[in-house]
Every structure is written in structure tokens, then in C-alpha cells.
Amino acid sequence: MKNRVIAGVDYESFLVQMEEFHGYRSPGMLVGALMLDRVLAAVGEAPYLNVVCETVVCLPDAVQLLTPCTIGNGFLQLLDWGKFALTGYDRQTLKGERAWLDYDRMAEYPLVRGWFERTGQRKEKPPFQQLAEEILAAAPVLIRHRPVTMLRALKKSAPVTTGPCPGCGESYPLHLGKACPSCMGEAYCRPV
Ligand SMILES: [Zn+2]
């Protein structure tokens, strides 16, 4: 595994950066980085790169670590679909590449399959190193990708009209309704 480069970053450096950014060594981020590696190679020089992740776990952090696309700058969009797939595209031409995992062929890689299907559960897990080696070996088989054309640019660029909420007085996008989401019953905390 010496001198392996993933999405432009040396593998060992990537592991360190992953721990710093994500908090721990994550098999999902490694798979995400390998998917990105394929997608970026296919998209080529794309000064207007955008990425869409079809899940909110792991993949978005690989994108934010390895590309200029972040949630905050709007060039990374998240779809909460729970699908381990992502698309990189040029937001000017809307042409890109989508990568996903070949579920049928995962049976050939028991550690990868065990990790993938146990998402959310906490059973005995193989050491990261062991799983990572199988992920690296499986990547050329499991990571599928193909060119796509975006049906639309996903980044919302139209200005949003805002105004004060009659309930709390804070500014919110008026198209959401008569009051802000919190005052409409979606509050996630209360003052103490
Ligand atoms: Zn309010």
C-alpha cells in the first residue's frame, strides 16, 4: 500500500487527515474517497465542480476533505436517501460522472459486506486496517461509475426573500410559511 494515491492524496496522509477531520478512521470515508477518485478522473479538469451525495453519512466528509466542494459553499449537495452513491459534475455544462457500489458483487468481499450491511449496528468489527485492505482490493470491482447529465443544477442560486418571524422575531425565508419552522412546531430545543 506504499505510495498509493487516492483522489490526489497519498494514502497514509489521507488516513491522518481523515482522523483529524472526521474524528476516526472511517471505512465509509475510505470507500467515498475511492469513489471520488474514479469520479474526479472521469470528470477531469472541472473548475466548476459540484458534488451530490446520495447519503448524509461518511460520503460528505470524503468530499469536503478531498475537493473544494463543501456544504457551506453550496457546491456539495446532500440527498438524504441513504444510498452510498455520489455524482461529480461541472455546474456549467451539467455533465458529470456518478459512482455507486455493486451490491451483487459485494458477496465476494465478506468484510466489506459485513461492514456495509451492519450500518448503524454495533457488532464485533474487524480492525480498520484489515477492512481497509479488503476495501482497497475490492474497489476496482465494487465501485461502478458511468457518465451522466444532470437534469438540473442542484445549487439554489435564486435569492430568497426573508422577513421577521411573528413568533420569535428572528429572520426566516418567508416562503416557508406564516412563521419560522421552530415556531411552527419543529423546535429542537427550548430555553431554560
Ligand atoms: Zn419564529
Residues whose N, C-alpha, C, O or C-beta is under 5 A from the ligand:
A	BS01	ZN	C165 G167 C168 G169 C180 C183
